Amino acid sequence: EGETVTTDQTEFSFVADDSDGISTSGTKLYLNNVEVALTSSQKGLRGAFSSTLTLSEGANLISMKLRDLKGNDQVRSIVIHFFRQLSPAPYT
């Protein structure tokens, strides 16, 4: 279950919509409890977030929490598996 990648640097991009508005001072996104900055906002109702995480070998549980202007939280978690891509053995 989950996504499998072969590089330890993974970029996450999110778009959030909220009829109450999106603002840099009130809308917060956290990845594994680290706040991610709002990168853009469209008409104050939609915001974009982007961050790069460094993954450990094997399964990585990524927790995402979005807090709106009213303090309501939405929480989601995903698992990303990181396995280094091995070079093929030389043919002899």
Secondary structure as UniProt FT lines:
FT   STRAND          3..5
FT   STRAND          9..17
FT   TURN            19..20
FT   TURN            24..26
FT   STRAND          28..31
FT   TURN            32..33
FT   STRAND          34..36
FT   STRAND          38..42
FT   TURN            43..45
FT   STRAND          46..54
FT   STRAND          58..67
FT   TURN            69..70
FT   STRAND          73..82
//
